[in-house]
Amino acid sequence: MGGMSPLLRRKEKKRPEDRMVTLIGKPGCHLCDDAQEVIEKVCAETGARWEKKDISQDEELYRLHWEQIPVVLVDGEQHTFWRVNPERLRRALGG
């Protein structure tokens, strides 16, 4: 596999319990509350961990994401924003 393009190599599949979902939002945001409900449910089903970050407490997160909240990351990479589709999140987590 030495000469194969990195784009063509398969990534090692992580187990759901080794995955981290990050919800980036702010207090008083109804879309953030909706996203959290979906994330809590899917993570409970799959065993994935999740965390919540508040853009009003982090200048860099605010600069990057203020127009898109809620933003959902899976293992540090953007998965979605505004609305969270539970089936799509479940697939991304391998559940």
Secondary structure, 3 states (H helix, E strand, C coil): CCCCCCCCCCCCCCCHHHCEEEEEECCCCHHHHHHHHHHHHHHHHHCCEEEEEEHHHCHHHHHHHCCCCCEEEECCEEEEECCCCHHHHHHHHCC
